[in-house]
Amino acid sequence: MKKIKITKKIISAFKNHLENEEKSLSTIQKYIRDVTAFMLFLSGGEITKESVIEYKQSLIEGGYTVCSVNSMLASLNSLFTYLGRHDLKAKTIKVQRKIFCSEEKELTKAEYERLCRTAQKKSDNRLYLILLTICSTGIRVSELQYITEEAVRKGEAIVSCKGKTRSVFIVNKLQKKLLRYIAVHGIKSGPVFTARNGKPLNRTTVWREMKSLCAEAKVSPSKVFPHNLRHLFARIFYNIEKDIAKLADILGHSSINTTRIYIISTGAEHRRQIENMRLIL
């Protein structure tokens, strides 16, 4: 086998490959970040299966969570596939599927409502509507750009993400609120939520603005980020409909296994379910 070193040229070519594969910008950035970290670990040395395993072990000993280690290995394995070197791929760490989630991380409906009321109290109508929009549609924060003036008037947005297109319905109450916002701000077309330069809001801006509500809303900052609104939508929808296949379609997931991660109950809920079995005589 031909010996390989990771160079800036290879990383650049890999990035072009990911772009041609139509990977999302966040995915490309993550893969390149992970591959660059591995290049620095090698310090100019050649890639060998031994060096990959050594890097994997260094991540484990470095205190990274199993999920983080597996995620970084997935980035490297993608590079090795691109290079045609399947022999260099590292096995991910096997993890038993979690049956309940940490209460310290999952946003509750009551906490979501407090965040919304706090945004209203601060007269931050844009942030208030962003919270409502993400949580009532289940979209990703990167998909806010598809909530356009045209989509709001139609009551339906066509969202394209990760090579897939799906329809996202805008419920009547949200539609009315967004139409008022559009009228007040004189939005004639295009994305409803934009930065000062007219471009769609990025995830960092939304994340930062959401965090600003935590103290007054009395919600732990560890629970407050855009994706948790999507998780809350998923849990509430599933509790009502009990249809995981339909939920996967709504969220734009290719695999139901991904959707399962969104709907696992909290530890308290899991404990309550076990207690309700009343098996202790």
C-alpha positions in Angstrom: 0.0 0.0 0.0 1.2 3.5 -0.9 2.2 5.5 2.2 0.1 8.6 2.8 0.6 11.8 4.8 -2.1 14.3 5.5 -1.3 17.6 3.9 -3.1 20.9 3.5 -3.5 20.0 -0.2 -5.2 16.7 0.7 -7.5 18.5 3.2 -8.4 21.1 0.5 -9.2 18.3 -2.0 -11.3 16.5 0.7 -13.2 19.7 1.4 -14.0 20.0 -2.4 -15.1 16.4 -2.4 -17.5 17.0 0.5 -18.9 20.1 -1.2 -19.5 18.0 -4.4 -21.3 15.5 -2.2 -23.6 18.4 -1.1 -22.8 18.0 2.6 -24.1 20.8 4.8 -21.7 23.6 5.6 -21.7 22.6 9.3 -20.8 19.0 8.4 -18.0 20.1 6.1 -16.5 22.4 8.8 -16.7 19.6 11.4 -15.0 17.1 9.1 -12.2 19.5 8.2 -11.7 20.5 11.8 -11.4 16.8 12.9 -9.1 15.9 10.0 -6.9 18.9 10.8 -6.6 17.8 14.4 -5.5 14.4 13.3 -2.9 16.0 11.0 -1.5 17.9 13.9 -1.4 14.8 16.0 0.7 13.0 13.3 3.1 15.9 13.3 4.1 15.3 9.6 4.2 11.5 10.1 2.6 8.9 7.8 -0.9 7.5 8.4 -0.8 4.0 9.6 -3.5 1.8 11.2 -1.4 1.9 14.3 -1.3 5.7 14.3 -5.1 5.8 13.9 -5.6 3.5 16.8 -3.1 5.5 18.9 -5.1 8.7 18.1 -8.3 7.0 19.0 -6.8 6.0 22.4 -5.5 9.5 23.0 -9.0 10.9 22.5 -10.4 8.4 25.0 -7.7 9.2 27.6 -8.1 12.9 26.8 -11.6 12.8 28.5 -13.7 13.1 25.3 -17.1 11.4 25.6 -17.8 8.2 23.7 -20.1 10.1 21.3 -17.4 12.7 20.6 -14.8 10.1 20.0 -17.1 8.2 17.6 -18.0 11.5 15.8 -14.3 12.4 15.2 -13.5 8.8 14.0 -16.4 9.1 11.6 -14.8 12.2 10.1 -11.4 10.4 9.7 -13.1 7.3 8.2 -14.8 9.5 5.7 -11.4 10.9 4.7 -10.0 7.3 4.4 -12.9 6.3 2.1 -12.2 9.3 -0.1 -8.5 8.3 -0.3 -9.5 4.7 -1.1 -7.8 3.5 2.1 -10.5 1.4 3.8 -7.7 -0.5 5.6 -7.0 2.6 7.7 -10.6 2.9 9.1 -11.0 2.7 12.9 -13.8 0.9 14.6 -16.1 3.2 16.6 -16.7 2.5 20.3 -19.8 0.4 20.8 -22.4 2.1 23.0 -25.6 0.6 24.4 -28.5 2.7 23.2 -29.7 5.1 25.9 -33.2 4.4 27.2 -33.6 7.8 28.9 -31.9 11.2 28.7 -30.4 13.5 31.2 -32.9 15.9 32.9 -30.0 18.4 33.1 -29.9 18.7 29.3 -33.5 18.3 28.1 -35.7 21.4 27.8 -39.2 21.0 29.3 -42.4 22.6 27.9 -42.7 24.8 31.0 -39.1 26.0 30.5 -39.8 26.7 26.8 -42.8 28.8 27.8 -40.8 30.8 30.3 -38.2 31.5 27.6 -41.0 32.8 25.3 -42.5 34.9 28.0 -39.1 36.4 28.8 -38.5 37.3 25.2 -41.8 39.0 25.1 -41.1 40.8 28.4 -37.8 42.1 26.9 -39.8 43.3 23.8 -37.6 41.0 21.6 -40.3 40.1 19.2 -37.9 38.6 16.6 -36.4 36.2 19.2 -39.9 35.3 20.5 -41.0 34.4 17.0 -37.9 32.4 16.3 -38.5 30.3 19.5 -42.1 29.7 18.4 -41.2 28.9 14.8 -38.5 26.3 15.6 -40.5 24.7 18.4 -43.8 24.5 16.5 -42.3 23.2 13.2 -39.4 21.1 14.4 -37.0 22.6 11.9 -33.3 22.9 12.4 -31.9 26.4 13.1 -30.1 26.3 9.8 -33.5 25.8 8.1 -34.9 29.2 9.4 -33.9 30.6 6.0 -36.7 28.7 4.4 -39.3 30.5 6.5 -39.8 33.2 3.9 -42.5 35.8 3.3 -43.8 33.6 0.5 -43.9 30.5 2.7 -45.7 32.3 5.6 -48.4 33.5 3.3 -48.8 30.0 1.8 -48.7 28.4 5.3 -46.1 26.0 4.1 -42.3 26.1 3.7 -40.3 23.9 1.3 -37.1 22.9 3.2 -34.0 21.5 1.6 -31.3 20.0 3.8 -28.8 17.2 3.4 -29.9 16.4 -0.1 -33.6 16.0 0.9 -36.6 18.2 0.4 -39.7 18.2 2.6 -42.7 20.3 3.3 -43.1 22.1 6.7 -46.5 23.4 7.7 -46.8 26.7 9.5 -49.7 26.4 11.9 -52.4 29.1 11.7 -51.6 30.8 15.0 -47.9 31.1 14.1 -48.8 32.2 10.5 -50.9 35.1 11.9 -48.1 36.2 14.2 -45.5 36.0 11.4 -47.7 38.0 9.1 -48.0 40.8 11.6 -44.2 40.8 12.0 -43.8 40.9 8.2 -46.2 43.8 7.9 -44.5 45.8 10.7 -41.0 45.3 9.2 -42.1 45.8 5.6 -40.7 42.4 4.4 -41.7 42.0 0.8 -40.0 38.7 0.0 -37.3 36.3 1.2 -36.3 35.1 4.7 -38.4 36.5 7.5 -35.5 36.4 10.0 -32.4 38.2 8.8 -29.3 40.0 10.2 -28.6 43.7 9.6 -26.9 42.8 6.3 -30.0 41.2 5.0 -28.6 37.7 5.2 -30.4 34.8 7.0 -29.5 34.6 10.7 -26.8 32.1 11.5 -26.9 29.5 14.4 -24.4 31.4 16.5 -26.5 34.6 16.6 -29.7 32.6 17.5 -27.7 30.6 20.1 -26.3 33.7 21.7 -29.7 35.5 21.8 -31.4 32.4 23.4 -28.7 32.3 26.1 -29.4 35.9 27.0 -32.9 34.8 28.2 -31.6 32.1 30.7 -31.1 34.1 33.8 -34.4 36.0 33.8 -36.4 32.9 32.6 -34.7 30.8 35.3 -33.7 28.1 32.9 -30.3 26.4 33.0 -28.0 27.6 30.1 -27.1 23.9 29.5 -30.7 23.4 28.2 -30.9 26.4 26.1 -29.8 26.0 22.5 -31.8 25.9 19.2 -31.7 22.1 18.7 -33.4 21.5 22.0 -36.5 23.2 20.7 -36.5 20.6 17.9 -36.1 17.8 20.5 -39.1 19.3 22.4 -41.2 19.3 19.3 -40.3 15.7 18.6 -41.1 14.5 22.1 -44.5 16.3 22.3 -45.5 15.1 18.8 -44.6 11.5 19.6 -46.4 11.6 22.9 -49.6 12.6 21.0 -49.3 10.5 17.8 -47.0 7.6 18.8 -46.0 7.4 15.1 -42.2 7.4 14.9 -42.1 6.9 11.1 -44.3 10.0 10.5 -42.1 12.0 13.0 -39.0 10.9 11.1 -40.5 12.3 7.9 -41.4 15.6 9.6 -37.9 16.0 11.0 -36.3 15.1 7.8 -34.4 12.1 9.2 -33.2 9.3 6.8 -33.2 6.8 9.6 -35.7 6.1 12.4 -32.8 5.3 14.6 -31.9 9.0 14.6 -35.5 9.9 15.5 -35.4 7.5 18.5 -32.7 9.7 20.0 -35.1 12.6 20.0 -38.0 10.9 21.8 -36.3 9.1 24.7 -37.9 10.1 28.0 -36.1 11.8 30.9 -34.8 9.8 33.8 -37.7 11.0 36.0 -40.2 9.9 33.4 -38.5 6.5 33.0 -38.4 6.0 36.8 -42.1 6.9 36.9 -42.9 4.3 34.2 -41.0 1.6 36.1 -42.7 2.5 39.4 -46.1 2.3 37.7 -45.4 -1.3 36.8 -46.0 -2.1 40.6 -44.1 -5.3 40.6 -43.0 -5.1 44.2 -45.4 -7.0 46.5 
